[in-house]
Each structure stands twice: as structure tokens, then as C-alpha cells.
Amino acid sequence: MDVSAPQLTARKSRKPELTVVAALILRDSKILVCQRHRDDTHSLQWEFPGGKVEPGEIPKEALARELREELGVEATIGRELFRTRHGYREVQPELELIFFQAIIDRSAELQNLVFEGFEWADPSALTKYNFLQADEEFVALLASHAIPLDGSP
């Protein structure tokens, strides 16, 4: 074995230090988008509901918990739609962001428990919102209809 040869590790194979999950929720062909609170980091920017995966949680469980905590709703977490990595200067660990389709009952009334506000947006209008940088690639794919929105989990 040649001990002088450098060990190469693919960056993508490293486990991210922080995993964040987000939900794509549809209602009447519109997508739920949420505005971060004015006192939060990235004040008043738009995002999809969700949050950090806690130790011991799997991503789908974390997303269901986050939707209860943020919007007061029970959700069925469906298929993974998109996955990316992003690093913010002010947050040291690179984060892995996983977007899932989520289904909530049509009669469920959303409660705004943490956001400045939320609204239902037409997919083609998403690029007009000031989204978090980590969400921008996903937003572009949604706005261009590159990710099909069929409503099924």
C-alpha cells in the first residue's frame, strides 16, 4: 500500500452537519410559501415550511413535526422532490436541504405559529418572491414546471 498517495474523498459523500427539510404543499394548483419573521435571520425572506432534522429523526418525521409546530396541521409526507446543499456565510455547517411533497387535508385550517405571513402562490409567480438562497434552484425548477405538480404523494 502506498502511504504517500493522498486520500481523496468526494465532497458529496460526506454527511452534512445539518439537514433541513421543507414541504411543497399544494392547494388549488397553488403552492404554500411562508415569509420569515422580521426578527429572524434572513428577515422577511420567503421559504417553504419546514426546518431542521433533530438527532434521532428521519427527514419525513422531522417534516411532519415541523408542519405541526409551524402551521398546526397534520400532514402526509410524500415523495422527495429535490435535494441540494448550500452554505451560508453566517451558518458554519453546510446544510443539506431536502424538499418533499406534503399533503394536508383540504379542510385543515392553517395556523400561523411562527411566520410573518404566508400565502398561496401560483408556481409561475414564485420567482417574484425574495426566497432564501438555498431555495432558489428549487424555486426556478418549480416556476419553469421542470418538477411536475400532480398533487399525489
KESE-416734 format. One record per residue (C-alpha): residue number from 1; residue in three letters; x, y, z. Coordinates in nm, 3 decimals. Layout:
<sites>
+------+------+---------+---------+---------+
: resi : resn :    east :   north :      up :
+------+------+---------+---------+---------+
:  NUM :  ala :       X :       Y :       Z :
...
+------+------+---------+---------+---------+
</sites>
This chain:
<sites>
+------+------+---------+---------+---------+
: resi : resn :    east :   north :      up :
+------+------+---------+---------+---------+
:    1 :  met :   0.000 :   0.000 :   0.000 :
:    2 :  asp :   0.137 :   0.340 :  -0.099 :
:    3 :  val :   0.103 :   0.559 :   0.211 :
:    4 :  ser :   0.230 :   0.865 :   0.026 :
:    5 :  ala :  -0.070 :   0.876 :  -0.208 :
:    6 :  pro :  -0.325 :   1.138 :  -0.099 :
:    7 :  gln :  -0.662 :   1.012 :   0.015 :
:    8 :  leu :  -0.937 :   1.165 :  -0.196 :
:    9 :  thr :  -1.286 :   1.192 :  -0.057 :
:   10 :  ala :  -1.574 :   1.305 :  -0.270 :
:   11 :  arg :  -1.738 :   1.610 :  -0.115 :
:   12 :  lys :  -2.082 :   1.471 :  -0.187 :
:   13 :  ser :  -2.014 :   1.154 :   0.009 :
:   14 :  arg :  -1.960 :   1.345 :   0.335 :
:   15 :  lys :  -2.262 :   1.355 :   0.562 :
:   16 :  pro :  -2.377 :   1.715 :   0.603 :
:   17 :  glu :  -2.361 :   1.857 :   0.952 :
:   18 :  leu :  -2.713 :   1.997 :   0.924 :
:   19 :  thr :  -3.011 :   1.853 :   0.737 :
:   20 :  val :  -3.312 :   2.074 :   0.671 :
:   21 :  val :  -3.644 :   1.955 :   0.530 :
:   22 :  ala :  -3.908 :   2.160 :   0.351 :
:   23 :  ala :  -4.260 :   2.093 :   0.227 :
:   24 :  leu :  -4.421 :   2.161 :  -0.105 :
:   25 :  ile :  -4.791 :   2.191 :  -0.020 :
:   26 :  leu :  -5.043 :   2.237 :  -0.300 :
:   27 :  arg :  -5.397 :   2.366 :  -0.284 :
:   28 :  asp :  -5.598 :   2.454 :  -0.595 :
:   29 :  ser :  -5.279 :   2.442 :  -0.807 :
:   30 :  lys :  -5.109 :   2.697 :  -0.582 :
:   31 :  ile :  -4.805 :   2.646 :  -0.358 :
:   32 :  leu :  -4.784 :   2.747 :   0.006 :
:   33 :  val :  -4.499 :   2.993 :   0.065 :
:   34 :  cys :  -4.409 :   3.140 :   0.402 :
:   35 :  gln :  -4.236 :   3.463 :   0.494 :
:   36 :  arg :  -3.976 :   3.451 :   0.769 :
:   37 :  his :  -4.049 :   3.666 :   1.071 :
:   38 :  arg :  -3.892 :   4.013 :   1.073 :
:   39 :  asp :  -3.693 :   3.922 :   1.387 :
:   40 :  asp :  -3.546 :   3.601 :   1.237 :
:   41 :  thr :  -3.224 :   3.560 :   1.046 :
:   42 :  his :  -3.291 :   3.629 :   0.677 :
:   43 :  ser :  -3.566 :   3.864 :   0.787 :
:   44 :  leu :  -3.880 :   3.871 :   0.570 :
:   45 :  gln :  -3.741 :   3.636 :   0.306 :
:   46 :  trp :  -3.968 :   3.366 :   0.169 :
:   47 :  glu :  -3.931 :   2.993 :   0.216 :
:   48 :  phe :  -4.123 :   2.669 :   0.221 :
:   49 :  pro :  -4.241 :   2.545 :   0.561 :
:   50 :  gly :  -4.008 :   2.304 :   0.735 :
:   51 :  gly :  -3.696 :   2.306 :   0.946 :
:   52 :  lys :  -3.405 :   2.116 :   1.096 :
:   53 :  val :  -3.392 :   1.741 :   1.134 :
:   54 :  glu :  -3.320 :   1.671 :   1.502 :
:   55 :  pro :  -3.090 :   1.389 :   1.619 :
:   56 :  gly :  -3.270 :   1.055 :   1.603 :
:   57 :  glu :  -3.531 :   1.175 :   1.349 :
:   58 :  ile :  -3.564 :   1.067 :   0.992 :
:   59 :  pro :  -3.634 :   1.351 :   0.744 :
:   60 :  lys :  -4.002 :   1.268 :   0.683 :
:   61 :  glu :  -4.073 :   1.252 :   1.057 :
:   62 :  ala :  -3.895 :   1.584 :   1.109 :
:   63 :  leu :  -4.101 :   1.749 :   0.838 :
:   64 :  ala :  -4.430 :   1.625 :   0.983 :
:   65 :  arg :  -4.322 :   1.761 :   1.324 :
:   66 :  glu :  -4.219 :   2.096 :   1.176 :
:   67 :  leu :  -4.554 :   2.135 :   0.998 :
:   68 :  arg :  -4.734 :   2.076 :   1.329 :
:   69 :  glu :  -4.509 :   2.331 :   1.504 :
:   70 :  glu :  -4.523 :   2.597 :   1.231 :
:   71 :  leu :  -4.872 :   2.561 :   1.086 :
:   72 :  gly :  -5.065 :   2.349 :   1.335 :
:   73 :  val :  -5.152 :   2.084 :   1.076 :
:   74 :  glu :  -5.108 :   1.712 :   1.034 :
:   75 :  ala :  -4.955 :   1.616 :   0.701 :
:   76 :  thr :  -4.880 :   1.308 :   0.496 :
:   77 :  ile :  -4.524 :   1.341 :   0.376 :
:   78 :  gly :  -4.486 :   1.211 :   0.024 :
:   79 :  arg :  -4.207 :   1.169 :  -0.223 :
:   80 :  glu :  -3.880 :   1.355 :  -0.224 :
:   81 :  leu :  -3.885 :   1.619 :  -0.497 :
:   82 :  phe :  -3.541 :   1.777 :  -0.482 :
:   83 :  arg :  -3.221 :   1.775 :  -0.275 :
:   84 :  thr :  -2.942 :   2.029 :  -0.264 :
:   85 :  arg :  -2.658 :   2.155 :  -0.046 :
:   86 :  his :  -2.598 :   2.513 :   0.048 :
:   87 :  gly :  -2.359 :   2.706 :   0.267 :
:   88 :  tyr :  -2.448 :   3.038 :   0.426 :
:   89 :  arg :  -2.164 :   3.259 :   0.548 :
:   90 :  glu :  -2.331 :   3.315 :   0.885 :
:   91 :  val :  -2.407 :   2.944 :   0.941 :
:   92 :  gln :  -2.094 :   2.736 :   0.950 :
:   93 :  pro :  -2.209 :   2.385 :   0.876 :
:   94 :  glu :  -2.308 :   2.330 :   0.517 :
:   95 :  leu :  -2.670 :   2.227 :   0.508 :
:   96 :  glu :  -2.842 :   1.963 :   0.306 :
:   97 :  leu :  -3.190 :   2.072 :   0.208 :
:   98 :  ile :  -3.449 :   1.810 :   0.113 :
:   99 :  phe :  -3.783 :   1.910 :  -0.038 :
:  100 :  phe :  -4.076 :   1.671 :  -0.004 :
:  101 :  gln :  -4.428 :   1.680 :  -0.134 :
:  102 :  ala :  -4.667 :   1.708 :   0.161 :
:  103 :  ile :  -5.041 :   1.659 :   0.166 :
:  104 :  ile :  -5.269 :   1.829 :   0.417 :
:  105 :  asp :  -5.643 :   1.782 :   0.443 :
:  106 :  arg :  -5.830 :   2.034 :   0.226 :
:  107 :  ser :  -6.041 :   2.130 :   0.526 :
:  108 :  ala :  -5.739 :   2.186 :   0.751 :
:  109 :  glu :  -5.710 :   2.543 :   0.863 :
:  110 :  leu :  -5.351 :   2.664 :   0.863 :
:  111 :  gln :  -5.239 :   2.846 :   1.176 :
:  112 :  asn :  -4.956 :   3.096 :   1.152 :
:  113 :  leu :  -4.749 :   2.995 :   1.453 :
:  114 :  val :  -4.405 :   3.128 :   1.353 :
:  115 :  phe :  -4.413 :   3.325 :   1.028 :
:  116 :  glu :  -4.458 :   3.690 :   0.943 :
:  117 :  gly :  -4.716 :   3.565 :   0.697 :
:  118 :  phe :  -4.791 :   3.302 :   0.434 :
:  119 :  glu :  -4.979 :   3.285 :   0.108 :
:  120 :  trp :  -5.074 :   3.057 :  -0.176 :
:  121 :  ala :  -4.869 :   3.139 :  -0.487 :
:  122 :  asp :  -4.902 :   3.043 :  -0.848 :
:  123 :  pro :  -4.591 :   2.840 :  -0.949 :
:  124 :  ser :  -4.511 :   3.081 :  -1.235 :
:  125 :  ala :  -4.507 :   3.373 :  -0.986 :
:  126 :  leu :  -4.258 :   3.216 :  -0.744 :
:  127 :  thr :  -3.958 :   3.396 :  -0.893 :
:  128 :  lys :  -4.111 :   3.730 :  -0.789 :
:  129 :  tyr :  -4.067 :   3.640 :  -0.421 :
:  130 :  asn :  -3.741 :   3.706 :  -0.238 :
:  131 :  phe :  -3.664 :   3.343 :  -0.146 :
:  132 :  leu :  -3.378 :   3.221 :   0.069 :
:  133 :  gln :  -3.068 :   3.145 :  -0.138 :
:  134 :  ala :  -3.085 :   2.775 :  -0.054 :
:  135 :  asp :  -3.435 :   2.759 :  -0.207 :
:  136 :  glu :  -3.363 :   2.945 :  -0.531 :
:  137 :  glu :  -3.274 :   2.646 :  -0.750 :
:  138 :  phe :  -3.587 :   2.459 :  -0.640 :
:  139 :  val :  -3.799 :   2.771 :  -0.698 :
:  140 :  ala :  -3.661 :   2.805 :  -1.052 :
:  141 :  leu :  -3.745 :   2.441 :  -1.125 :
:  142 :  leu :  -4.099 :   2.485 :  -0.993 :
:  143 :  ala :  -4.154 :   2.810 :  -1.183 :
:  144 :  ser :  -4.035 :   2.650 :  -1.509 :
:  145 :  his :  -4.256 :   2.342 :  -1.447 :
:  146 :  ala :  -3.947 :   2.116 :  -1.450 :
:  147 :  ile :  -4.085 :   1.950 :  -1.136 :
:  148 :  pro :  -4.435 :   1.812 :  -1.203 :
:  149 :  leu :  -4.701 :   1.916 :  -0.956 :
:  150 :  asp :  -4.952 :   1.635 :  -0.967 :
:  151 :  gly :  -5.069 :   1.655 :  -0.607 :
:  152 :  ser :  -5.007 :   1.289 :  -0.527 :
:  153 :  pro :  -4.765 :   1.179 :  -0.259 :
+------+------+---------+---------+---------+
</sites>
